[in-house]
Amino acid sequence: MFNIALRRGHQLSLDQVTRVANTIASELQTKYGIESQWQGSALHFTGHGLSGTLSLSPGLLSLDVKLGLLMAPFRHSISAAIERKLDKELPAPPAAAEGDH
């Protein structure tokens, strides 16, 4: 098994970050034929050659994907596509001002 583990901080409400998670799941469904189901604050998904969990908590979105042998060669492109989507959908938390301690 090959894994992709992504963590992304956010300052969105639970409803807002859930919409982001659903958007990502929808794109994965279209592109990779995954099926997904929410269990509490975790979206579990499976598809041909991959499975995983997208977990939501205050301030953090965590994505863990397990790739089968046939999907392993696409690990970097899948990871990069998800990162681009997260960059687009999750605004970066503001940087602390230099004088803040």
VOZAVO-862663 format. One record per residue: residue number from 1; residue in one letter; x negated, y negated, z of N, C-alpha, C in turn. Coordinates in Angstrom, 2 decimals. Atoms other than C-alpha are relative to their C-alpha. Last residue first. Layout:
VOZAVO-862663
rec pos->NUM | code->a | neast->X | nnorth->Y | nup->Z | caeast->X | canorth->Y | caup->Z | ceast->X | cnorth->Y | cup->Z .
...
//
This chain:
VOZAVO-862663
rec pos->101 | code->h | neast->0.74 | nnorth->-1.07 | nup->-0.69 | caeast->-4.29 | canorth->-36.80 | caup->20.63 | ceast->0.96 | cnorth->0.87 | cup->0.73 .
rec pos->100 | code->d | neast->-0.80 | nnorth->-0.87 | nup->-0.87 | caeast->-2.97 | canorth->-39.25 | caup->18.06 | ceast->-0.86 | cnorth->1.07 | cup->0.63 .
rec pos->99 | code->g | neast->0.07 | nnorth->0.44 | nup->-1.39 | caeast->-5.37 | canorth->-41.92 | caup->16.76 | ceast->0.80 | cnorth->0.87 | cup->0.95 .
rec pos->98 | code->e | neast->1.34 | nnorth->-0.20 | nup->-0.56 | caeast->-5.96 | canorth->-40.13 | caup->13.47 | ceast->-0.10 | cnorth->-0.39 | cup->1.45 .
rec pos->97 | code->a | neast->0.81 | nnorth->1.20 | nup->0.21 | caeast->-2.25 | canorth->-39.89 | caup->12.74 | ceast->-1.34 | cnorth->0.19 | cup->0.70 .
rec pos->96 | code->a | neast->0.11 | nnorth->0.86 | nup->-1.20 | caeast->-0.92 | canorth->-36.37 | caup->12.78 | ceast->-0.88 | cnorth->-1.20 | cup->-0.36 .
rec pos->95 | code->a | neast->1.29 | nnorth->-0.12 | nup->-0.70 | caeast->-0.16 | canorth->-34.96 | caup->9.34 | ceast->0.01 | cnorth->-0.96 | cup->1.19 .
rec pos->94 | code->p | neast->0.88 | nnorth->1.18 | nup->0.05 | caeast->3.50 | canorth->-34.82 | caup->8.38 | ceast->-1.28 | cnorth->0.24 | cup->0.80 .
rec pos->93 | code->p | neast->-0.17 | nnorth->0.82 | nup->-1.22 | caeast->4.87 | canorth->-31.29 | caup->7.99 | ceast->-0.93 | cnorth->-1.20 | cup->-0.06 .
rec pos->92 | code->a | neast->1.07 | nnorth->-0.18 | nup->-0.98 | caeast->4.66 | canorth->-30.18 | caup->4.35 | ceast->0.30 | cnorth->-0.85 | cup->1.23 .
rec pos->91 | code->p | neast->0.89 | nnorth->1.15 | nup->-0.13 | caeast->7.97 | canorth->-30.18 | caup->2.54 | ceast->-1.03 | cnorth->0.25 | cup->1.09 .
rec pos->90 | code->l | neast->0.26 | nnorth->0.35 | nup->-1.40 | caeast->9.29 | canorth->-26.68 | caup->1.99 | ceast->-0.95 | cnorth->-1.20 | cup->0.07 .
rec pos->89 | code->e | neast->-1.21 | nnorth->-0.01 | nup->-0.83 | caeast->10.96 | canorth->-26.08 | caup->-1.39 | ceast->-0.22 | cnorth->-0.45 | cup->1.45 .
rec pos->88 | code->k | neast->-1.07 | nnorth->0.82 | nup->0.56 | caeast->8.22 | canorth->-27.01 | caup->-3.89 | ceast->1.16 | cnorth->-0.15 | cup->0.99 .
rec pos->87 | code->d | neast->0.49 | nnorth->1.38 | nup->0.11 | caeast->5.23 | canorth->-25.75 | caup->-1.93 | ceast->1.10 | cnorth->-0.93 | cup->-0.48 .
rec pos->86 | code->l | neast->0.01 | nnorth->0.55 | nup->-1.35 | caeast->7.22 | canorth->-22.63 | caup->-1.00 | ceast->-0.48 | cnorth->-1.45 | cup->-0.01 .
rec pos->85 | code->k | neast->-1.40 | nnorth->0.21 | nup->-0.38 | caeast->7.96 | canorth->-21.98 | caup->-4.67 | ceast->0.07 | cnorth->-0.61 | cup->1.39 .
rec pos->84 | code->r | neast->-0.48 | nnorth->1.16 | nup->0.75 | caeast->4.30 | canorth->-22.46 | caup->-5.58 | ceast->1.43 | cnorth->-0.32 | cup->0.38 .
rec pos->83 | code->e | neast->0.63 | nnorth->1.20 | nup->-0.57 | caeast->3.26 | canorth->-20.09 | caup->-2.78 | ceast->0.48 | cnorth->-1.27 | cup->-0.72 .
rec pos->82 | code->i | neast->-0.72 | nnorth->0.27 | nup->-1.25 | caeast->5.77 | canorth->-17.49 | caup->-4.02 | ceast->-0.57 | cnorth->-1.25 | cup->0.67 .
rec pos->81 | code->a | neast->-1.33 | nnorth->0.47 | nup->0.36 | caeast->4.36 | canorth->-17.69 | caup->-7.55 | ceast->0.81 | cnorth->-0.35 | cup->1.25 .
rec pos->80 | code->a | neast->0.12 | nnorth->1.37 | nup->0.51 | caeast->0.78 | canorth->-17.46 | caup->-6.25 | ceast->1.37 | cnorth->-0.57 | cup->-0.35 .
rec pos->79 | code->s | neast->0.32 | nnorth->0.87 | nup->-1.13 | caeast->1.60 | canorth->-14.36 | caup->-4.16 | ceast->-0.06 | cnorth->-1.46 | cup->-0.45 .
rec pos->78 | code->i | neast->-1.20 | nnorth->0.06 | nup->-0.83 | caeast->3.27 | canorth->-12.66 | caup->-7.11 | ceast->-0.22 | cnorth->-0.96 | cup->1.16 .
rec pos->77 | code->s | neast->-0.97 | nnorth->0.82 | nup->0.72 | caeast->0.34 | canorth->-13.55 | caup->-9.40 | ceast->1.31 | cnorth->-0.11 | cup->0.77 .
rec pos->76 | code->h | neast->0.41 | nnorth->1.41 | nup->0.00 | caeast->-2.18 | canorth->-12.31 | caup->-6.85 | ceast->1.00 | cnorth->-0.89 | cup->-0.73 .
rec pos->75 | code->r | neast->0.01 | nnorth->0.58 | nup->-1.35 | caeast->-0.41 | canorth->-9.03 | caup->-6.15 | ceast->-0.31 | cnorth->-1.49 | cup->-0.02 .
rec pos->74 | code->f | neast->-0.67 | nnorth->1.29 | nup->0.10 | caeast->0.32 | canorth->-8.19 | caup->-9.81 | ceast->0.00 | cnorth->-0.76 | cup->1.33 .
rec pos->73 | code->p | neast->0.74 | nnorth->0.88 | nup->0.90 | caeast->-2.20 | canorth->-5.34 | caup->-9.99 | ceast->0.60 | cnorth->-1.41 | cup->-0.11 .
rec pos->72 | code->a | neast->1.25 | nnorth->0.51 | nup->-0.56 | caeast->-0.60 | canorth->-3.87 | caup->-6.83 | ceast->-0.78 | cnorth->-0.91 | cup->-0.96 .
rec pos->71 | code->m | neast->-0.10 | nnorth->1.46 | nup->-0.11 | caeast->2.86 | canorth->-3.52 | caup->-8.39 | ceast->-1.31 | cnorth->-0.63 | cup->0.49 .
rec pos->70 | code->l | neast->-0.25 | nnorth->0.58 | nup->1.32 | caeast->2.30 | canorth->0.03 | caup->-9.65 | ceast->0.08 | cnorth->-1.52 | cup->0.02 .
rec pos->69 | code->l | neast->1.17 | nnorth->-0.13 | nup->0.87 | caeast->0.65 | canorth->1.14 | caup->-6.40 | ceast->0.22 | cnorth->-0.67 | cup->-1.36 .
rec pos->68 | code->g | neast->0.39 | nnorth->-1.35 | nup->0.37 | caeast->3.45 | canorth->-0.11 | caup->-4.20 | ceast->-1.15 | cnorth->-0.03 | cup->-1.00 .
rec pos->67 | code->l | neast->-0.03 | nnorth->-0.34 | nup->1.41 | caeast->3.54 | canorth->-3.63 | caup->-2.81 | ceast->-0.43 | cnorth->1.45 | cup->-0.20 .
rec pos->66 | code->k | neast->0.80 | nnorth->-1.21 | nup->0.24 | caeast->4.43 | canorth->-4.48 | caup->0.75 | ceast->0.19 | cnorth->0.38 | cup->-1.46 .
rec pos->65 | code->v | neast->-0.39 | nnorth->-0.81 | nup->1.14 | caeast->5.60 | canorth->-8.06 | caup->1.28 | ceast->-0.95 | cnorth->1.18 | cup->-0.10 .
rec pos->64 | code->d | neast->0.86 | nnorth->-1.18 | nup->0.08 | caeast->5.50 | canorth->-10.03 | caup->4.53 | ceast->0.54 | cnorth->0.90 | cup->-1.10 .
rec pos->63 | code->l | neast->-0.34 | nnorth->-0.93 | nup->1.06 | caeast->6.93 | canorth->-13.55 | caup->4.51 | ceast->-1.04 | cnorth->1.11 | cup->-0.02 .
rec pos->62 | code->s | neast->0.99 | nnorth->-1.07 | nup->0.16 | caeast->6.97 | canorth->-15.77 | caup->7.57 | ceast->0.48 | cnorth->0.97 | cup->-1.06 .
rec pos->61 | code->l | neast->-0.53 | nnorth->-0.99 | nup->0.92 | caeast->8.77 | canorth->-19.13 | caup->7.75 | ceast->-1.11 | cnorth->1.02 | cup->-0.21 .
rec pos->60 | code->l | neast->0.84 | nnorth->-0.96 | nup->0.70 | caeast->7.87 | canorth->-21.20 | caup->10.79 | ceast->0.82 | cnorth->0.93 | cup->-0.88 .
rec pos->59 | code->g | neast->1.30 | nnorth->0.50 | nup->0.43 | caeast->9.10 | canorth->-24.35 | caup->12.55 | ceast->-0.85 | cnorth->0.95 | cup->-0.79 .
rec pos->58 | code->p | neast->0.16 | nnorth->1.46 | nup->-0.02 | caeast->11.95 | canorth->-22.73 | caup->14.44 | ceast->-1.43 | cnorth->-0.39 | cup->-0.39 .
rec pos->57 | code->s | neast->-0.01 | nnorth->0.42 | nup->-1.40 | caeast->11.98 | canorth->-19.10 | caup->13.31 | ceast->-0.17 | cnorth->-1.51 | cup->0.00 .
rec pos->56 | code->l | neast->-0.12 | nnorth->1.41 | nup->-0.30 | caeast->12.74 | canorth->-17.47 | caup->10.00 | ceast->-0.02 | cnorth->-0.22 | cup->1.50 .
rec pos->55 | code->s | neast->-0.50 | nnorth->0.32 | nup->-1.34 | caeast->11.58 | canorth->-14.07 | caup->8.82 | ceast->-0.01 | cnorth->-1.51 | cup->0.23 .
rec pos->54 | code->l | neast->0.19 | nnorth->1.45 | nup->-0.09 | caeast->11.22 | canorth->-12.93 | caup->5.20 | ceast->0.67 | cnorth->-0.41 | cup->1.31 .
rec pos->53 | code->t | neast->-0.85 | nnorth->0.76 | nup->-0.92 | caeast->10.80 | canorth->-9.18 | caup->5.23 | ceast->-0.40 | cnorth->-1.47 | cup->-0.06 .
rec pos->52 | code->g | neast->0.54 | nnorth->0.96 | nup->-0.94 | caeast->9.38 | canorth->-6.76 | caup->2.73 | ceast->1.04 | cnorth->-0.68 | cup->0.84 .
rec pos->51 | code->s | neast->-0.97 | nnorth->0.18 | nup->-1.09 | caeast->9.68 | canorth->-4.26 | caup->-0.04 | ceast->-0.60 | cnorth->-1.02 | cup->0.95 .
rec pos->50 | code->l | neast->0.31 | nnorth->0.94 | nup->-1.06 | caeast->7.96 | canorth->-3.64 | caup->-3.36 | ceast->1.12 | cnorth->-0.02 | cup->1.03 .
rec pos->49 | code->g | neast->1.41 | nnorth->0.23 | nup->-0.26 | caeast->7.58 | canorth->-1.11 | caup->-6.14 | ceast->-0.33 | cnorth->-1.03 | cup->1.04 .
rec pos->48 | code->h | neast->0.88 | nnorth->-0.98 | nup->0.64 | caeast->11.09 | canorth->-1.26 | caup->-7.52 | ceast->-1.45 | cnorth->-0.39 | cup->0.27 .
rec pos->47 | code->g | neast->-0.12 | nnorth->-0.02 | nup->1.45 | caeast->13.00 | canorth->-3.32 | caup->-5.01 | ceast->-0.92 | cnorth->1.06 | cup->-0.56 .
rec pos->46 | code->t | neast->0.66 | nnorth->-1.13 | nup->0.64 | caeast->13.54 | canorth->-3.80 | caup->-1.32 | ceast->0.25 | cnorth->-0.09 | cup->-1.50 .
rec pos->45 | code->f | neast->-0.23 | nnorth->-0.24 | nup->1.42 | caeast->14.44 | canorth->-6.78 | caup->0.82 | ceast->-0.80 | cnorth->1.21 | cup->-0.48 .
rec pos->44 | code->h | neast->0.72 | nnorth->-1.21 | nup->0.41 | caeast->14.92 | canorth->-7.63 | caup->4.48 | ceast->0.32 | cnorth->0.26 | cup->-1.47 .
rec pos->43 | code->l | neast->-0.53 | nnorth->-0.48 | nup->1.27 | caeast->15.93 | canorth->-11.20 | caup->5.33 | ceast->-0.87 | cnorth->1.17 | cup->-0.43 .
rec pos->42 | code->a | neast->0.95 | nnorth->-0.65 | nup->0.90 | caeast->15.24 | canorth->-11.90 | caup->8.99 | ceast->0.73 | cnorth->0.51 | cup->-1.24 .
rec pos->41 | code->s | neast->0.76 | nnorth->1.04 | nup->0.69 | caeast->17.09 | canorth->-14.40 | caup->11.20 | ceast->-1.06 | cnorth->0.58 | cup->-0.94 .
rec pos->40 | code->g | neast->0.39 | nnorth->1.10 | nup->-0.88 | caeast->19.75 | canorth->-11.92 | caup->12.29 | ceast->-0.71 | cnorth->-1.06 | cup->-0.81 .
rec pos->39 | code->q | neast->-0.21 | nnorth->-0.60 | nup->-1.32 | caeast->19.73 | canorth->-9.06 | caup->9.82 | ceast->-0.52 | cnorth->-1.03 | cup->1.00 .
rec pos->38 | code->w | neast->0.36 | nnorth->0.69 | nup->-1.23 | caeast->20.12 | canorth->-10.55 | caup->6.35 | ceast->0.31 | cnorth->0.87 | cup->1.20 .
rec pos->37 | code->q | neast->-1.05 | nnorth->0.04 | nup->-1.01 | caeast->20.21 | canorth->-8.20 | caup->3.37 | ceast->-0.54 | cnorth->-0.71 | cup->1.24 .
rec pos->36 | code->s | neast->0.35 | nnorth->0.57 | nup->-1.31 | caeast->18.26 | canorth->-8.10 | caup->0.15 | ceast->1.21 | cnorth->-0.03 | cup->0.91 .
rec pos->35 | code->e | neast->-1.26 | nnorth->0.10 | nup->-0.73 | caeast->18.18 | canorth->-6.12 | caup->-3.10 | ceast->-0.38 | cnorth->-0.51 | cup->1.38 .
rec pos->34 | code->i | neast->-0.11 | nnorth->-0.37 | nup->-1.41 | caeast->15.20 | canorth->-6.66 | caup->-5.35 | ceast->1.44 | cnorth->-0.08 | cup->0.47 .
rec pos->33 | code->g | neast->-1.12 | nnorth->-0.90 | nup->-0.25 | caeast->15.30 | canorth->-6.57 | caup->-9.15 | ceast->0.15 | cnorth->0.42 | cup->1.45 .
rec pos->32 | code->y | neast->0.48 | nnorth->-1.34 | nup->-0.38 | caeast->11.82 | canorth->-8.04 | caup->-9.62 | ceast->1.11 | cnorth->0.98 | cup->0.35 .
rec pos->31 | code->k | neast->1.28 | nnorth->-0.37 | nup->0.61 | caeast->12.39 | canorth->-11.34 | caup->-11.47 | ceast->-0.39 | cnorth->1.46 | cup->0.26 .
rec pos->30 | code->t | neast->-0.01 | nnorth->0.16 | nup->1.45 | caeast->16.07 | canorth->-11.98 | caup->-10.83 | ceast->-1.27 | cnorth->0.56 | cup->-0.63 .
rec pos->29 | code->q | neast->-0.99 | nnorth->-0.93 | nup->0.53 | caeast->16.06 | canorth->-10.55 | caup->-7.32 | ceast->0.01 | cnorth->-0.06 | cup->-1.53 .
rec pos->28 | code->l | neast->0.60 | nnorth->-1.33 | nup->-0.05 | caeast->12.82 | canorth->-12.33 | caup->-6.47 | ceast->0.96 | cnorth->1.04 | cup->-0.58 .
rec pos->27 | code->e | neast->1.01 | nnorth->-0.06 | nup->1.05 | caeast->14.39 | canorth->-15.59 | caup->-7.67 | ceast->-0.70 | cnorth->1.35 | cup->-0.03 .
rec pos->26 | code->s | neast->-0.70 | nnorth->-0.01 | nup->1.28 | caeast->17.48 | canorth->-15.01 | caup->-5.55 | ceast->-0.99 | cnorth->0.11 | cup->-1.16 .
rec pos->25 | code->a | neast->-0.54 | nnorth->-1.35 | nup->0.18 | caeast->15.34 | canorth->-14.12 | caup->-2.52 | ceast->0.70 | cnorth->0.13 | cup->-1.35 .
rec pos->24 | code->i | neast->1.15 | nnorth->-0.88 | nup->0.28 | caeast->13.38 | canorth->-17.38 | caup->-2.89 | ceast->0.49 | cnorth->1.42 | cup->-0.27 .
rec pos->23 | code->t | neast->0.48 | nnorth->0.37 | nup->1.33 | caeast->16.61 | canorth->-19.38 | caup->-3.12 | ceast->-1.16 | cnorth->0.90 | cup->-0.41 .
rec pos->22 | code->n | neast->-0.94 | nnorth->-0.58 | nup->0.96 | caeast->18.06 | canorth->-17.51 | caup->-0.13 | ceast->-0.41 | cnorth->-0.32 | cup->-1.44 .
rec pos->21 | code->a | neast->0.20 | nnorth->-1.45 | nup->0.02 | caeast->14.95 | canorth->-18.33 | caup->1.92 | ceast->0.91 | cnorth->0.67 | cup->-1.02 .
rec pos->20 | code->v | neast->1.27 | nnorth->-0.23 | nup->0.69 | caeast->15.21 | canorth->-22.01 | caup->0.98 | ceast->-0.26 | cnorth->1.51 | cup->-0.12 .
rec pos->19 | code->r | neast->-0.26 | nnorth->0.26 | nup->1.42 | caeast->18.89 | canorth->-22.03 | caup->1.98 | ceast->-1.28 | cnorth->0.22 | cup->-0.83 .
rec pos->18 | code->t | neast->-0.73 | nnorth->-1.18 | nup->0.48 | caeast->17.92 | canorth->-20.40 | caup->5.29 | ceast->0.33 | cnorth->-0.17 | cup->-1.48 .
rec pos->17 | code->v | neast->1.02 | nnorth->-1.00 | nup->0.30 | caeast->15.32 | canorth->-23.16 | caup->5.76 | ceast->0.65 | cnorth->1.31 | cup->-0.45 .
rec pos->16 | code->q | neast->0.81 | nnorth->0.41 | nup->1.15 | caeast->18.05 | canorth->-25.78 | caup->5.46 | ceast->-1.03 | cnorth->1.07 | cup->-0.37 .
rec pos->15 | code->d | neast->-0.82 | nnorth->-0.06 | nup->1.21 | caeast->20.52 | canorth->-24.01 | caup->7.75 | ceast->-0.83 | cnorth->-0.34 | cup->-1.24 .
rec pos->14 | code->l | neast->-0.19 | nnorth->-1.41 | nup->0.33 | caeast->17.83 | canorth->-23.40 | caup->10.39 | ceast->0.83 | cnorth->0.14 | cup->-1.28 .
rec pos->13 | code->s | neast->-0.98 | nnorth->-0.66 | nup->-0.87 | caeast->16.92 | canorth->-27.08 | caup->10.31 | ceast->0.11 | cnorth->1.46 | cup->-0.43 .
rec pos->12 | code->l | neast->-1.37 | nnorth->-0.05 | nup->0.46 | caeast->13.75 | canorth->-28.06 | caup->8.49 | ceast->0.91 | cnorth->0.60 | cup->1.08 .
rec pos->11 | code->q | neast->-0.75 | nnorth->0.80 | nup->-0.96 | caeast->10.43 | canorth->-29.09 | caup->10.00 | ceast->1.47 | cnorth->-0.07 | cup->-0.41 .
rec pos->10 | code->h | neast->-1.01 | nnorth->0.90 | nup->0.57 | caeast->8.30 | canorth->-26.46 | caup->8.32 | ceast->0.65 | cnorth->-0.80 | cup->1.12 .
rec pos->9 | code->g | neast->-0.65 | nnorth->0.87 | nup->-0.96 | caeast->5.27 | canorth->-24.25 | caup->8.85 | ceast->1.01 | cnorth->-0.90 | cup->-0.69 .
rec pos->8 | code->r | neast->-0.15 | nnorth->1.40 | nup->0.39 | caeast->4.49 | canorth->-21.60 | caup->6.27 | ceast->0.76 | cnorth->-0.75 | cup->1.08 .
rec pos->7 | code->r | neast->-0.61 | nnorth->0.73 | nup->-1.11 | caeast->3.13 | canorth->-18.13 | caup->6.82 | ceast->0.07 | cnorth->-1.46 | cup->-0.41 .
rec pos->6 | code->l | neast->0.02 | nnorth->1.46 | nup->0.09 | caeast->2.38 | canorth->-15.75 | caup->3.96 | ceast->0.70 | cnorth->-0.59 | cup->1.21 .
rec pos->5 | code->a | neast->-0.49 | nnorth->0.60 | nup->-1.23 | caeast->1.43 | canorth->-12.07 | caup->4.14 | ceast->-0.16 | cnorth->-1.52 | cup->-0.12 .
rec pos->4 | code->i | neast->0.07 | nnorth->1.44 | nup->0.11 | caeast->1.06 | canorth->-10.09 | caup->0.91 | ceast->0.60 | cnorth->-0.53 | cup->1.29 .
rec pos->3 | code->n | neast->-0.87 | nnorth->0.93 | nup->-0.71 | caeast->0.30 | canorth->-6.43 | caup->1.30 | ceast->-0.25 | cnorth->-1.44 | cup->-0.39 .
rec pos->2 | code->f | neast->0.63 | nnorth->1.30 | nup->0.05 | caeast->-1.03 | canorth->-3.54 | caup->-0.76 | ceast->0.97 | cnorth->-1.00 | cup->0.61 .
rec pos->1 | code->m | neast->-0.83 | nnorth->1.18 | nup->0.00 | caeast->0.00 | canorth->0.00 | caup->0.00 | ceast->-0.88 | cnorth->-1.25 | cup->0.00 .
//
